[in-house]
Amino acid sequence: FQYFFGHKINANLYVTPGGHHQGFDAHFDWMDVLAIQISGCKRWRIYSPQLVKFPKQNQVFKPNMSEMTVLMEVDLIPGSFLYIPRGFVHEASTNC
């Protein structure tokens, strides 16, 4: 991907146990996210409004969830993927 797009690409791998678990509280990332589901099922919630249009890497704060509304809720199964633009608050759990 890095060669194809001509930009630095980072990859992260997250493992969350099955049942009703959540790895991270609701948050936004400073970079675009492409989540690819390898195994199991994960329920993603994307919130509106977009908190920061062009967040910087060192820009971190906890969103006030009482001011957020669910924009989209989707279950990822093996082989599916989800794109989340930077600045959008999101969370994922294994309760699907």
Backbone as a printed PyTorch tensor [residue, N CA C, xyz], in Angstrom:
tensor([[[  0.8180,  -1.1980,   0.0000],
         [  0.0000,   0.0000,   0.0000],
         [  0.8570,   1.2560,   0.0000]],

        [[  1.9250,   1.2420,   0.7810],
         [  2.7850,   2.4130,   0.8740],
         [  3.3840,   2.7470,  -0.4840]],

        [[  3.8560,   1.7490,  -1.1870],
         [  4.4360,   1.9570,  -2.5060],
         [  3.3690,   2.4610,  -3.4900]],

        [[  2.1960,   1.8440,  -3.4440],
         [  1.1200,   2.1820,  -4.3640],
         [  0.6420,   3.6170,  -4.1700]],

        [[  0.4130,   4.0210,  -2.9180],
         [ -0.1200,   5.3530,  -2.6290],
         [  0.9590,   6.4220,  -2.5010]],

        [[  2.2040,   6.0160,  -2.3000],
         [  3.2790,   6.9840,  -2.1670],
         [  3.2740,   7.7330,  -0.8500]],

        [[  2.6390,   7.1560,   0.1780],
         [  2.5580,   7.7550,   1.5070],
         [  2.8610,   6.7040,   2.5560]],

        [[  3.3270,   7.1720,   3.7060],
         [  3.6120,   6.2560,   4.8000],
         [  2.3320,   5.5630,   5.2680]],

        [[  2.4170,   4.2640,   5.4640],
         [  1.2850,   3.4600,   5.9230],
         [  1.6770,   2.7800,   7.2330]],

        [[  0.8000,   2.8350,   8.2170],
         [  0.9990,   2.1200,   9.4790],
         [ -0.0500,   1.0350,   9.5780]],

        [[  0.3180,  -0.0790,  10.1810],
         [ -0.6370,  -1.1670,  10.4010],
         [ -0.6160,  -1.5500,  11.8750]],

        [[ -1.7910,  -1.7240,  12.4400],
         [ -1.9440,  -2.1580,  13.8280],
         [ -2.7950,  -3.4070,  13.8420]],

        [[ -2.5410,  -4.2770,  14.7890],
         [ -3.3370,  -5.4880,  14.9640],
         [ -3.9010,  -5.4700,  16.3700]],

        [[ -5.2210,  -5.6160,  16.4790],
         [ -5.8740,  -5.6280,  17.7820],
         [ -6.6140,  -6.9490,  17.9460]],

        [[ -6.4430,  -7.5660,  19.0980],
         [ -7.1230,  -8.8150,  19.4230],
         [ -8.0220,  -8.5500,  20.6230]],

        [[ -9.3120,  -8.8390,  20.4680],
         [-10.2850,  -8.6500,  21.5440],
         [-10.9550,  -9.9900,  21.8030]],

        [[-10.9790, -10.4470,  23.0460],
         [-11.6160, -11.7430,  23.3240],
         [-13.1120, -11.6990,  23.0150]],

        [[-13.6680, -12.8640,  22.6830],
         [-15.0910, -12.9650,  22.3820],
         [-15.9480, -12.6790,  23.6080]],

        [[-17.2520, -12.6900,  23.4180],
         [-18.1630, -12.3550,  24.5130],
         [-18.5600, -10.9030,  24.4070]],

        [[-18.5650, -10.2180,  25.5120],
         [-18.9250,  -8.7960,  25.5360],
         [-17.7250,  -7.9980,  26.0180]],

        [[-16.7570,  -7.7940,  25.1440],
         [-15.5340,  -7.0700,  25.4980],
         [-15.3170,  -5.8950,  24.5570]],

        [[-14.6160,  -4.8930,  25.0700],
         [-14.2820,  -3.7030,  24.2950],
         [-12.8350,  -3.3410,  24.5890]],

        [[-12.0460,  -3.1640,  23.5360],
         [-10.6320,  -2.8600,  23.7080],
         [-10.3570,  -1.4230,  24.1280]],

        [[-11.0770,  -0.4730,  23.5450],
         [-10.8630,   0.9490,  23.8110],
         [-12.1940,   1.6420,  24.0330]],

        [[-12.1880,   2.6790,  24.8640],
         [-13.3690,   3.5310,  24.9870],
         [-13.5610,   4.2890,  23.6760]],

        [[-14.7140,   4.9160,  23.5120],
         [-14.9730,   5.7210,  22.3270],
         [-13.8850,   6.7950,  22.2060]],

        [[-13.3540,   6.9660,  20.9980],
         [-12.2540,   7.9010,  20.7530],
         [-12.2240,   8.2500,  19.2740]],

        [[-11.3810,   9.2120,  18.9040],
         [-11.1240,   9.4800,  17.4910],
         [ -9.6390,   9.3020,  17.2430]],

        [[ -9.2960,   9.0320,  16.0030],
         [ -7.8940,   8.8630,  15.6160],
         [ -7.4550,  10.0260,  14.7510]],

        [[ -6.1680,  10.3200,  14.7690],
         [ -5.6150,  11.4120,  13.9720],
         [ -5.3720,  10.9760,  12.5300]],

        [[ -5.4840,   9.6500,  12.2770],
         [ -5.2990,   9.1420,  10.9220],
         [ -6.5640,   8.3960,  10.4930]],

        [[ -6.7400,   8.2380,   9.1930],
         [ -7.8520,   7.4310,   8.6860],
         [ -7.6590,   5.9880,   9.1420]],

        [[ -8.7780,   5.2930,   9.3450],
         [ -8.7380,   3.9070,   9.8170],
         [ -9.3920,   3.0090,   8.7770]],

        [[ -8.7360,   1.9160,   8.4680],
         [ -9.3170,   0.8630,   7.6510],
         [ -9.2840,  -0.3930,   8.5150]],

        [[-10.4360,  -0.7610,   9.0550],
         [-10.5410,  -1.9380,   9.9250],
         [-10.9060,  -3.1430,   9.0700]],

        [[-10.1090,  -4.1880,   9.1740],
         [-10.3490,  -5.4280,   8.4420],
         [-10.5890,  -6.5330,   9.4680]],

        [[-11.7330,  -7.1710,   9.3980],
         [-12.0740,  -8.2250,  10.3540],
         [-11.5140,  -9.5560,   9.8650]],

        [[-10.6520, -10.1610,  10.6820],
         [ -9.9980, -11.4200,  10.3140],
         [-10.7730, -12.6190,  10.8430]],

        [[-11.2350, -12.5070,  12.0880],
         [-11.8900, -13.6340,  12.7540],
         [-12.9570, -13.1000,  13.7010]],

        [[-13.9820, -13.8900,  13.9680],
         [-15.0220, -13.4870,  14.9100],
         [-15.8930, -12.3790,  14.3530]],

        [[-16.5180, -11.6560,  15.2470],
         [-17.4330, -10.5760,  14.8700],
         [-17.1870,  -9.3860,  15.7900]],

        [[-17.2190,  -8.1980,  15.2220],
         [-17.0340,  -6.9940,  16.0200],
         [-18.0710,  -5.9600,  15.6080]],

        [[-18.7390,  -5.3770,  16.5990],
         [-19.7420,  -4.3370,  16.3530],
         [-19.0770,  -2.9710,  16.4870]],

        [[-19.1620,  -2.1760,  15.4390],
         [-18.5760,  -0.8400,  15.4030],
         [-19.6800,   0.1980,  15.4710]],

        [[-19.4320,   1.2490,  16.2390],
         [-20.3170,   2.4110,  16.2870],
         [-19.5010,   3.6460,  15.8950]],

        [[-20.0090,   4.3740,  14.9350],
         [-19.4010,   5.6230,  14.4860],
         [-20.3470,   6.7320,  14.9150]],

        [[-19.7910,   7.8000,  15.4970],
         [-20.6040,   8.8700,  16.0590],
         [-20.4820,  10.1580,  15.2540]],

        [[-21.5040,  10.9740,  15.3910],
         [-21.5520,  12.2850,  14.7750],
         [-21.7450,  13.3050,  15.8930]],

        [[-21.2710,  14.5020,  15.7720],
         [-20.5660,  15.0670,  14.6290],
         [-19.0780,  14.7180,  14.6510]],

        [[-18.4230,  14.9690,  13.5260],
         [-16.9720,  14.8000,  13.4580],
         [-16.3630,  15.8480,  14.3820]],

        [[-15.5940,  15.3980,  15.3780],
         [-15.0720,  16.3350,  16.3810],
         [-14.0040,  17.2640,  15.8330]],

        [[-13.0760,  16.7230,  15.0990],
         [-11.9630,  17.5190,  14.5890],
         [-11.7900,  17.1760,  13.1160]],

        [[-11.8380,  18.1790,  12.2490],
         [-11.7590,  17.9120,  10.8140],
         [-10.3830,  17.4050,  10.3920]],

        [[ -9.3270,  18.0360,  10.8690],
         [ -7.9680,  17.6200,  10.5350],
         [ -7.1500,  17.4570,  11.8140]],

        [[ -7.4150,  16.3890,  12.5880],
         [ -6.6990,  16.2180,  13.8590],
         [ -5.2100,  15.9810,  13.6480]],

        [[ -4.4320,  16.4280,  14.6180],
         [ -2.9840,  16.2120,  14.5970],
         [ -2.6470,  15.0420,  15.5110]],

        [[ -1.4750,  14.4740,  15.3200],
         [ -1.0790,  13.2830,  16.0590],
         [ -1.0920,  13.4960,  17.5690]],

        [[ -0.7180,  14.6670,  18.0280],
         [ -0.6430,  14.9240,  19.4680],
         [ -1.9440,  15.5000,  20.0390]],

        [[ -2.9940,  15.5600,  19.2330],
         [ -4.2630,  16.1380,  19.6520],
         [ -5.1340,  15.0320,  20.2670]],

        [[ -5.1700,  14.9970,  21.5860],
         [ -5.8920,  13.9320,  22.2820],
         [ -6.8200,  14.5450,  23.3210]],

        [[ -8.0640,  14.1590,  23.3030],
         [ -8.9860,  14.4950,  24.3730],
         [-10.1350,  13.4990,  24.3390]],

        [[-10.7800,  13.3320,  25.4700],
         [-11.8830,  12.3800,  25.5820],
         [-13.1690,  13.0640,  25.1280]],

        [[-13.8790,  12.4470,  24.1700],
         [-15.1130,  13.0750,  23.6990],
         [-16.2080,  13.0440,  24.7590]],

        [[-17.0420,  14.0630,  24.7610],
         [-18.2020,  14.1060,  25.6460],
         [-19.3240,  13.3380,  24.9500]],

        [[-19.5460,  12.0900,  25.3620],
         [-20.4750,  11.2150,  24.6540],
         [-21.9230,  11.6970,  24.7470]],

        [[-22.2530,  12.5370,  25.7180],
         [-23.6230,  13.0540,  25.8050],
         [-23.9260,  14.0060,  24.6490]],

        [[-22.8950,  14.5000,  23.9800],
         [-23.0690,  15.4020,  22.8430],
         [-22.9930,  14.6680,  21.5050]],

        [[-22.8060,  13.3450,  21.5470],
         [-22.6290,  12.5680,  20.3330],
         [-23.8860,  11.7590,  20.0270]],

        [[-24.1430,  11.5200,  18.7470],
         [-25.2190,  10.6260,  18.3320],
         [-24.6320,   9.5520,  17.4300]],

        [[-25.2330,   8.3710,  17.4460],
         [-24.7460,   7.2800,  16.6020],
         [-25.0720,   7.5940,  15.1530]],

        [[-24.0370,   7.6900,  14.3460],
         [-24.1790,   7.9360,  12.9150],
         [-24.3870,   6.6210,  12.1740]],

        [[-23.6560,   5.5860,  12.6170],
         [-23.7150,   4.2910,  11.9530],
         [-23.3220,   3.2110,  12.9520]],

        [[-23.9870,   2.0680,  12.8690],
         [-23.6130,   0.8940,  13.6580],
         [-23.5640,  -0.2790,  12.6880]],

        [[-22.4440,  -0.9900,  12.6870],
         [-22.2610,  -2.0690,  11.7200],
         [-21.5100,  -3.2210,  12.3760]],

        [[-21.8800,  -4.4500,  12.0220],
         [-21.1880,  -5.6460,  12.4950],
         [-20.2330,  -6.1200,  11.4100]],

        [[-18.9590,  -6.2500,  11.7820],
         [-17.9780,  -6.7960,  10.8440],
         [-17.8090,  -8.2810,  11.1110]],

        [[-17.8150,  -9.0530,  10.0410],
         [-17.5680, -10.4910,  10.1140],
         [-16.2970, -10.7780,   9.3170]],

        [[-15.7250, -11.9720,   9.4580],
         [-14.4710, -12.2570,   8.7410],
         [-14.5580, -11.9290,   7.2470]],

        [[-13.5680, -11.1810,   6.7790],
         [-13.4980, -10.7890,   5.3810],
         [-14.1130,  -9.4340,   5.0800]],

        [[-14.7970,  -8.8280,   6.0460],
         [-15.3860,  -7.5070,   5.7990],
         [-14.4660,  -6.4200,   6.3360]],

        [[-14.6970,  -5.1950,   5.8730],
         [-13.8580,  -4.0750,   6.3120],
         [-14.6960,  -2.8190,   6.4600]],

        [[-14.1190,  -1.8520,   7.1600],
         [-14.8000,  -0.5950,   7.4440],
         [-13.7840,   0.5370,   7.3640]],

        [[-14.1460,   1.6070,   6.6680],
         [-13.3090,   2.8030,   6.5860],
         [-13.8970,   3.8670,   7.5150]],

        [[-13.0370,   4.4350,   8.3650],
         [-13.4560,   5.5040,   9.2770],
         [-12.5350,   6.6990,   9.0410]],

        [[-13.0700,   7.8130,   8.5500],
         [-12.2400,   8.9970,   8.3490],
         [-11.7100,   9.5340,   9.6820]],

        [[-10.5360,  10.1080,   9.6460],
         [ -9.9380,  10.6720,  10.8590],
         [-10.8670,  11.7180,  11.4690]],

        [[-10.8250,  11.7910,  12.7980],
         [-11.6320,  12.7770,  13.4960],
         [-13.0100,  12.2950,  13.9090]],

        [[-13.4700,  11.1550,  13.3720],
         [-14.7740,  10.6310,  13.7600],
         [-14.6310,   9.7450,  14.9920]],

        [[-15.4280,  10.0000,  16.0080],
         [-15.4220,   9.1920,  17.2280],
         [-16.0040,   7.8240,  16.8880]],

        [[-15.3480,   6.7820,  17.3920],
         [-15.7960,   5.4210,  17.1280],
         [-15.4150,   4.5090,  18.2800]],

        [[-16.0650,   3.3470,  18.3220],
         [-15.7460,   2.3080,  19.2990],
         [-16.1710,   0.9780,  18.7050]],

        [[-15.5480,  -0.0820,  19.2150],
         [-15.8690,  -1.4290,  18.7280],
         [-15.9300,  -2.3790,  19.9090]],

        [[-16.8220,  -3.3510,  19.8150],
         [-16.9450,  -4.3640,  20.8590],
         [-17.2730,  -5.7080,  20.2180]],

        [[-17.1040,  -6.7670,  21.0010],
         [-17.3340,  -8.1150,  20.4740],
         [-18.7020,  -8.6460,  20.8750]],

        [[-19.6950,  -7.8070,  20.9890],
         [-21.0190,  -8.2650,  21.4090],
         [-21.9830,  -8.4110,  20.2370]],

        [[-21.5280,  -9.0090,  19.1520],
         [-22.4410,  -9.2360,  18.0140],
         [-22.5580, -10.7270,  17.7320]]])
